[in-house]
């Protein structure tokens, strides 16, 4: 609960300071650059390096990829029918297709499921959400940014994306323990992602646009909080053995994580690629608080599938 209060306080601080004119115009860009180049890599290093990987853990990461892929198809199709522009469509796919599986998801898992679910949450976050964002998510951002993009340029951006580099380094260095001082430093830097990213979102949040963007928001949040988790629940029901206790825990965490609000990192990438920043901020600013109420309902659904 303390983590939730902190996240909402940072979001509110960004809104207040932006409205008071206390921030320079380039503040969101500078904050986003810090998150992408410093804080997210530190987060990937500190979490993935120390997590023991099992078959069930690795399989649990697939839900994030499925949800993003389905978002690209579903939101892309509906957005064309709604005549949304490319920047808005790309913003909705990224923020609607990727869940906030770390800053909101991990505290929610600990509070509602218990510490036994945290390893699944970490793998879903790192090998699911962040790896999907670092690869397919960047392709989506490049595709909808309106910039001419050659495949060689796109792959160069993906392979030089700092969080992806950090993720690979974390996997390669798994046999080598980090020095406690390095581990502590990475943990402290990684912990800055949530407050700074949400503060940056608050800086760009225009609540006055809420009514005018209601159609796009209904599409993005409808998928993120209802249709996406429903898809994941259906796949889990079909594929995971309900009699296996470890598989049951994995299914519960996967469904619960899928119902979290839009991923802050996805919003940062969307803004970095100059997609619709107003819509991106609304998706996060409205979606994260809504998910605190809706995700526990999906947890009941997951428990009923046992």
N, C-alpha and C positions, 0 to 999 in steps of 0.2 A: 504493500500500500504506500509506503514511503517513496518507492520508486515512481509510482503513478503520480503522486503529488509533485515530485520534482519535475517530471516531464511536463505536466500541465503548467507548472510555474514558469518554466523556461519558455514555453509557447506563449504564455500571457505576457511575459517580459518583452519578448520580441514585438508583439502587437503594440504594447504601450509605448515602447521607445520609438518604434517606427511612426506611430501617430503623433508623438510629441516632437518629431523632427530631430531627435538626438543622435541619429545614426547617419554616417555618410552613405551616398548612393551606392557605393560599391561594397557595402558591408556584407550583403548576402553572398556575393561572388567570392569574397575573401574567405568567409566562413566555410563555404562549400569546398573551396580549394584545400583548406586545412583538413577537413573531414576526409576527403578523397585521398590526399597525398600523405597524410600523417596518421590520423586517428583510426581510420578503417584498417589500414595495414597492421597497425599495432594490435587491433582487436582480433584480426585473423590469426596472427602469430601466437598470441597468448592463449586463445581458446583451442585452436585445432592442434597445436603442438602437444597439448597435454591430454587429449581425449583418446581413450582406448577405443579402437574401431572393431565392431563385430558385424556379422552379416545383417542382423536386424537393424543395427544402427545405420549402416550404409543404405539399406533399403528404405529407411524412413525419410531419407533426403529426396527420394524421387517425387514425393508429393509437391514440393516447391516447383520442380521442373514442369510437372504436369499442369499445375495451376497457371504458370506463366504461359506455357504453350497454348493452353485452352483460351486464355485471355487474349492472346494475339489473334486467334481465330474469331472468337465470339465478339469481343469489343471492336475489333477491326471491322467485322461485318456490320454490326449494328451502327457503329459510328458513321460508316458510309451512308447508311439509310437515313441517319439523322443529319447528314451533310455537315458533320464536324470537320474542321480543317485538320491537316496533318499534325500540327503541333499539339492540338488538344487530344487527338487520337493516341499519339505516342505517349503523352503524359498519362492518359487513362490506362493504357496497357501496362506501363511500368508500375504505377501506384496501385492499380487494381489487381494486377497479376502477382505481385510479390507482397508477402505478409511481413509485418514487423515482428519477426521471430526472435529477436534478441532483446531489445530495450524494453519492450512491452511483454513479449512472449515468455522470456525466461523468468521474470518475476511472477508472471501469472501462473506458470507451470508450478513453481515452488509453492505458491499460495494455494492453488486449487487441486494439484495432483500430488505434490510432494517432491522431495529431492531425488527420488528414484527416476523421475521423468526428465531431469535436467540433462543427462548425457544425450538423450534423444533430441532434446531441444537444441543443444549446441551443434550436433551434427546436421540437423535440419537447417539451422541457421547458416553454418559455414559451408557445407558441401551441397546444400540445397539452395537457400535464398541468395547467399553472397556469390557462390560460384555461378549460379544462373544469371545473376545480375552482371557479373564480370564478363560473361561470354554472350549468351543469347540476349540479355538485357541491353548490352552495348550495341548489338546489331539492331535492335528495335530503336534505340535512341538515334543511331546514325541514319536509319531508314526514314524516320519521321522528322528529322531535324531540318529537312529541306536543303541540305548541303549535298552537292555532287559527291558521291562516295564510290571509290574504286575498292574492289575486294582487298587488294594489297594494303591500301590505306586503312581499311576497316580492321583487318587482322593485326596490323601494326598497333592500332589503338587498343585492341583487345589484349594483345600479348604484353603491352607496356602499361596496362592498367594497374596502378600500384596495389590495390587489394588482391588482385589475382596473383601478382608476383609474390606477395607476402604469403598467400595461401599455399603456393607451390613450395616456397622455402620452409614453411611450417611442416609440410608433409615430408620433405627431404630430410629435415633435421630432427625428425621424431626420435631416432635412436640416441640423440645427443641431448642431455638435459641442459636447460638454460641455467645460467648462474642466477641465484635468487634475486640479486640486485637488478639484473636485466628483466627477469620475469615480473618483478614488482613495477619496474618502470613501464614496461609494455602494458601491464594491467591498468596502471594509472592513466596512461595516454589513451588507451582504448576506451576507458570509462568516460572520456570526454565526448565521445561520438554523440550519444543521446542528447545531452543538454545543449551542445553547440548546434547540432543539426536542427533540433526543434526550435531553438532560438532563431536560427536562420529562416525556418519556415514561418515563424511568427512575424518576422520582418517583412515577409512578402504576402502575408495573409490579408486579403481584402474581403471582410465579411459583408461589405456592401454589395459585392458581386454574387452573393449566395443565391438570391432569387433568379437573377439573370442566367446563372449557370446551372439551374436546378436539373435540367434534362441530362446534361453531361454528368453531373454528380450522381444522379439516380442510376445511370448506366454503370459508372465506375464503382460506386459503393454497393449497388445491388449485386454486382458480380463478386466484389471483394468479400462482402459479409454474408451473402446468402448463396448465390449460385456456385461460386468457387468451392466453399466448404461442402456444399451438397455433392458436388462432383467427387471430391476427395473421399467423403464418407461412403459414397457408392462404390468406389474403387476399393477402398479398404474392406468393405463388407464382402466384396467378391473375392478378394485375394488373400486376406489374412485369416489364419486359423483361430477361431474364437476359443478353442480349447487350450491354446498355448498361452500361458500367462505372460511371457515376454512379448509375444506378438500382440496380445491384448493391450499391454501397456503402450507398445509402439503405435498401435492404431489410435488409442486415446489421445496421445500427444500429437500425432500427425493431424488429426481432425481439429483439435484444439488450436494448434499453431496456425492452421489454415484460416481460422476465423479471426485472427488478429487483424488490427487495423493496417493501413498501408505502410509499407516499408520506408523508413526515413532515408536509408541509403539510396533507394530507387528515386525518391524525390530529389535528392542531391544530384544524382546523375542526370535526371530529366532537366533540372535547372542548368546544370553544367553544359548540356547540349542545346540550351536555349529552346526547349519545348515550352508549353504553356505554363509559365510559372504561377500565374494566378490560380489556374485549375489544380495544379500540383499541390499548392499550399492548402487549398480548400479540401482536397482529398485527404491530406494528412491531418489538418486541423480539425476537420469534422469526423473523419473516419476513426482516428485513434480513440477519442472519448466514446464514440458509439460502440466500438468493439469491446470496451470494458464491460458493457452491459450484454452484448450479444454473444460473445465467446463462451460465457458460462452456460448459455442455452445449448450451444453445440456440444459442450462437454457432457450435458445430460443425454444428448443424442448418442454420443460415443459410448457412454455407460450402458445405454439401453441396447446396444448392439452386442453386448457380452453374452 
